[in-house]
């Protein structure tokens, strides 16, 4: 239940800042003991997604 709330809030923040993302695409992992915190979010898939979208926009601009 807590993980669902965290995913929902991350999805809302991502949508506000960048673009809509499905909650089920957000992966939470228990944070390693040697690092402070309870959960870790892998942001690499979001970087790839945003980079792909940016390239598509640049290609459209170049074609104009």
DRENDO-1510 file (C-alpha; in Angstrom, 1 decimal, always signed):
<recs>
REC; n; res; u; v; w
REC; 1; UNK; +0.0; +0.0; +0.0 .
REC; 2; UNK; +2.8; +2.4; +0.9 .
REC; 3; UNK; +4.6; +1.5; -2.3 .
REC; 4; UNK; +1.5; +2.2; -4.4 .
REC; 5; UNK; +1.2; +5.7; -2.8 .
REC; 6; UNK; +4.9; +6.4; -3.5 .
REC; 7; UNK; +4.5; +5.3; -7.2 .
REC; 8; UNK; +1.4; +7.4; -7.6 .
REC; 9; UNK; +3.2; +10.5; -6.2 .
REC; 10; UNK; +6.2; +9.9; -8.4 .
REC; 11; UNK; +3.9; +9.5; -11.5 .
REC; 12; UNK; +2.2; +12.8; -10.6 .
REC; 13; UNK; +5.5; +14.7; -10.2 .
REC; 14; UNK; +6.9; +13.2; -13.4 .
REC; 15; UNK; +3.7; +14.3; -15.3 .
REC; 16; UNK; +4.0; +17.8; -13.9 .
REC; 17; UNK; +7.7; +18.2; -14.7 .
REC; 18; UNK; +8.1; +16.1; -17.9 .
REC; 19; UNK; +5.4; +13.8; -19.3 .
REC; 20; UNK; +2.9; +11.2; -18.3 .
REC; 21; UNK; +4.2; +7.9; -17.2 .
REC; 22; UNK; +2.4; +4.8; -16.2 .
REC; 23; UNK; +2.6; +3.9; -12.5 .
REC; 24; UNK; +3.4; +0.3; -13.3 .
REC; 25; UNK; +6.6; +1.5; -15.1 .
REC; 26; UNK; +8.0; +2.9; -11.9 .
REC; 27; UNK; +10.2; +0.4; -10.1 .
REC; 28; UNK; +10.8; +0.7; -6.4 .
REC; 29; UNK; +13.5; -1.3; -4.6 .
REC; 30; UNK; +14.4; -1.6; -1.0 .
REC; 31; UNK; +17.4; +0.7; -0.4 .
REC; 32; UNK; +20.6; -1.0; +0.5 .
REC; 33; UNK; +21.6; -1.0; +4.1 .
REC; 34; UNK; +24.7; +1.1; +3.6 .
REC; 35; UNK; +22.6; +4.0; +2.0 .
REC; 36; UNK; +20.1; +6.2; +3.9 .
REC; 37; UNK; +16.5; +5.8; +3.0 .
REC; 38; UNK; +13.8; +3.1; +2.6 .
REC; 39; UNK; +13.2; +2.9; -1.1 .
REC; 40; UNK; +15.2; +3.6; -4.3 .
REC; 41; UNK; +13.7; +4.6; -7.6 .
REC; 42; UNK; +15.6; +3.6; -10.8 .
REC; 43; UNK; +15.5; +6.7; -12.9 .
REC; 44; UNK; +17.4; +5.4; -15.9 .
REC; 45; UNK; +14.3; +4.3; -17.9 .
REC; 46; UNK; +12.9; +7.8; -17.5 .
REC; 47; UNK; +16.1; +9.3; -18.8 .
REC; 48; UNK; +15.9; +7.0; -21.9 .
REC; 49; UNK; +12.3; +7.9; -22.4 .
REC; 50; UNK; +12.9; +11.7; -22.1 .
REC; 51; UNK; +16.0; +11.5; -24.3 .
REC; 52; UNK; +13.9; +9.7; -27.0 .
REC; 53; UNK; +11.2; +12.3; -26.8 .
REC; 54; UNK; +13.6; +15.1; -27.1 .
REC; 55; UNK; +15.3; +13.6; -30.2 .
REC; 56; UNK; +11.8; +13.2; -31.8 .
REC; 57; UNK; +11.1; +16.9; -31.2 .
REC; 58; UNK; +14.5; +17.9; -32.6 .
REC; 59; UNK; +13.9; +15.8; -35.7 .
REC; 60; UNK; +10.6; +17.5; -36.3 .
REC; 61; UNK; +12.2; +20.9; -36.0 .
REC; 62; UNK; +14.9; +20.0; -38.4 .
REC; 63; UNK; +12.4; +18.9; -41.0 .
REC; 64; UNK; +10.6; +22.3; -40.9 .
</recs>
